[in-house]
Amino acid sequence: MGKEKLEQAFHNKQTANEKLFIPYIMAGDGGLEVLEERITSLEECGAAAIELGIPFSDPVADGPTIQEAGIRALKNGTTLAAVLDQLKTFQETRNIPIILMTYLNPIYSYGVEKFAADCQNSGVDGIIIPDLPMEEEGIVDGALKENNIAFIRLAAMTSPKNRLEEISKRTEAFLYAVSVTGTTGVRSIHDEIVKDYLQLLKENSSVPVLAGFGVSNIEQAHSLGAHCDGVIVGSKIVDLLHQGKEEEVRDLIKGSISAEFVS
């Protein structure tokens, strides 16, 4: 279903008065054989969609935790093709939308047209490409549209207002609001300026706005969620899963999606 599946999943969560929560996991961290089990578990916890990272040798947007997960996955022999093949094996039984987070180089090496077609055949619903600037989106935009895959854009606080407005108009399914200036990773605080930034994006976006980068606990999810539609959590989820703390993952998701948040 692609883009429509994401839109419907978000609509269902918001109609149920829940905040949107997207956990990030690294494909192949722990082995590709655990991927189905992890995705199913995260869906049962209340996740709205899964952001699935593809390990890459030069992950410029990733902090130490996700970089280490990527190294573990690469050591396990994880490739983009292997991830798509694995996703295809349980495509028919999977209900939660899947969003791939990958850099441009693996897509370019794979072949843009083949990548988009194989994503559709494997049940991938959306794509995030953090190192692809707006001016170069034509490299992939047509192929993604042809295969009905949502092209999810990232907005950065350092961008000027007119650029943020344009990104807000272009994004599909949701807008990924980077809530720190830097790479991914756990943060203890978020600047007050983030709230104004999220409110600006909300005013200019016709799709949900989700805050990501540096979100690591329920309090941060609630604080940011007061100014947008939900959060994306990566490093904390990756770390907890690596430690085998699935119960803490469940508590984090369930505590974050409640609309009874504090401002």
PyMOL commands that set and color helices and strands:
alter all, ss='L'
color gray80, all
select helices_A, chain A and resi 3-15+32-45+64-75+80-89+104-110+112-121+134-139+141-146+161-170+193-204+218-225+235-242+246-257
alter helices_A, ss='H'
color red, helices_A
select strands_A, chain A and resi 20-26+50-53+98-101+126-128+150-152+154-155+175-178+209-212+230-233
alter strands_A, ss='S'
color yellow, strands_A
deselect
rebuild
show_as cartoon
